[in-house]
Amino acid sequence: MIKFFRRIRFNLMSENKTSRPASRTGRYLKYAIGEIILVVIGILIALQINNWNEQRKDNKRAKDYITRISEDLERSLELSEKLLEQNKSILLAVTETQKLIERGTELTTSEKKTLDYSILWFPRTTYQLPDMLTYEEMKESGDLGLIKDIDLRNDLAEFYSYTRQVKTVYEKLSRNIENQHEVFNTEIRTYTNPETLDLTFSYDIKSMSQNTIFINTFSRMTTHWRGYVYFMERVHRQSKDLLKKVRNYD
């Protein structure tokens, strides 16, 4: 293409050299117009090439972002599934423990295991939530527009916002449980084996059953752990649905 324009320019210059003086003005005018046209065409071509290069870079960045978002969602799905299973196990133990305490009779071996498991886990409320680090990076750098699918972009924004809300709820539930330790300490004593790091618990099931404040306070744990299960179920479900959409994104 460049050689073609150069040939035209060369021909115009040759004609100017061999033509009469009277006609050279017209030839020079044509030459000047040709030069302007060549410059404009050159600029347009350069701009188009630059646009192609920028678009190619944006497409590559968008593809890299989508790959990383997919990886983040895979980790979110894996982590939320693990936490959901654990939360359900704790919720079941806590609800069964409340029944055992209210009953107030001697415990069987399996019932004692359930109560001990509940005592061990119900205060442990600091859990890591899935992070959307790639989305945060895109948001801070202003690159969210690289995801051309508006619906997908909105879904990512809603999921990110929801996980932040869940984190706030979990922190509140954790504080509520920690604020009740004084009540639990009236009935439960903990022993630690420094060699094996095993924990054992001492309590009087009959005394616990007669302590109305203790029972009422412990019953609130079922509500808290229901919250943990409920919100983690939604995080898990949304992670799975969003991962499918991201994988189908072109």
Secondary structure as GFF3:
##gff-version 3
##sequence-region A 1 250
A	DSSP	alpha_helix	2	18	.	.	.	ID=ss1
A	DSSP	alpha_helix	21	103	.	.	.	ID=ss2
A	DSSP	alpha_helix	109	121	.	.	.	ID=ss3
A	DSSP	alpha_helix	133	141	.	.	.	ID=ss4
A	DSSP	three_ten_helix	144	146	.	.	.	ID=ss5
A	DSSP	alpha_helix	150	178	.	.	.	ID=ss6
A	DSSP	alpha_helix	181	184	.	.	.	ID=ss7
A	DSSP	beta_strand	189	192	.	.	.	ID=ss8
A	DSSP	beta_strand	199	202	.	.	.	ID=ss9
A	DSSP	alpha_helix	205	210	.	.	.	ID=ss10
A	DSSP	alpha_helix	212	247	.	.	.	ID=ss11
###
